[in-house]
Amino acid sequence: MPEGLRSPTVFTPKTVSEAITNKLKNQDARFWAGGTYIMSRPNFYPNPNQRDIISLSGIQDLSRIYHADRYLEAGAMVTIQQLMTMGSFIFSKELYNAISTIGSSVIRNQATLGGSLCTSDRRFTMSCVLATLNAQAEIRMVSKAATARWVPVSKLYDRKGNFLFADSALLTKIRIPTDSSSQMQFISRTLDSPMLNPSEAVILGLQYSVSQGGVTSPSLCITLPNSCFYMSQDFDNLLSTLTFPITQDKIQKVSRRLASDLHLSVRQNTNKLQIERAVRLLEVILTEINTNYLAG
């Protein structure tokens, strides 16, 4: 081992409560799921300030997955591939395809649901997709009481994409709505590779329904992996004013509002082309929705 470096201490709890206790006693230690993203960082090793590790791999409760009447519940240690295998019988084709774009099969077999949602400063496809669907996350607070509470995945991040519970909570479960009787439609699109080219990639998720000749109950999420996680109730309200046929004037109005919002939301030095790509992508999707509606 190079001089000045040390091996991190690895804690191996068997229960969530034990993991929380480990964290309380070792505040600088980090929760470790699959490690896919952490180990890919250029400063991961060698690093003289290597943080200790609380491995979650031995907590069986976090590896459970099951389907209830209206949702699929998965523990934080369920891999993306395991989620796809279970979801192949449950998810819509669009949702299944969106998840299948995450990395290679090798990555999907190692990367966990919790790890993909809890990267500290970058947001990828899973965060965007689950936030769009109004999936819920159970988090256990790092405290003696280890209080558990459910929050929407969209509330895990700020507008710039920072994970808000990095050292204050442990994400333990996710609930993904699967109500087949719902009339909601889901669209997911990704431009470029969020992992390999985060400064140019765009991830968009949109859930909506069509009723009485208009767009209803829209939920839009746009993610610029290293600079923005955008969801806005005000913007969703604007989308809900769209009626068919959706004219180019209406689309341009929506586009101008989105461009303005994104410029105010992103981190400094964000690639302006990335914002432009996000705006144009939404224009394309709205045009597709309009065309499909008019075609019957």
Sequence and secondary structure as in RCSB ss.txt:
>XXXX:A:sequence
MPEGLRSPTVFTPKTVSEAITNKLKNQDARFWAGGTYIMSRPNFYPNPNQRDIISLSGIQDLSRIYHADRYLEAG
AMVTIQQLMTMGSFIFSKELYNAISTIGSSVIRNQATLGGSLCTSDRRFTMSCVLATLNAQAEIRMVSKAATARW
VPVSKLYDRKGNFLFADSALLTKIRIPTDSSSQMQFISRTLDSPMLNPSEAVILGLQYSVSQGGVTSPSLCITLP
NSCFYMSQDFDNLLSTLTFPITQDKIQKVSRRLASDLHLSVRQNTNKLQIERAVRLLEVILTEINTNYLAG
>XXXX:A:secstr
  TT     EE  SSHHHHHHHHHH TT EEESS HHHHHSTTSSS TT   EEE TT GGGG EEE SSEEEEE
TT BHHHHHHHHTTTS HHHHHHHHTSS HHHHHH BHHHHH  SS   HHHHHHHHTT EEEEEESSSS  EEE
EEGGGGB TT  BTTTTTEEEEEEEEE  TT   EEEEEEES TTT TTT EEEEEEEEEETTEEEEEEEEEEET
TTEEE  HHHHHHHTT BSS  HHHHHHHHHHHHHHHHHHS TT  HHHHHHHHHHHHHHHHHHHHHHHT 
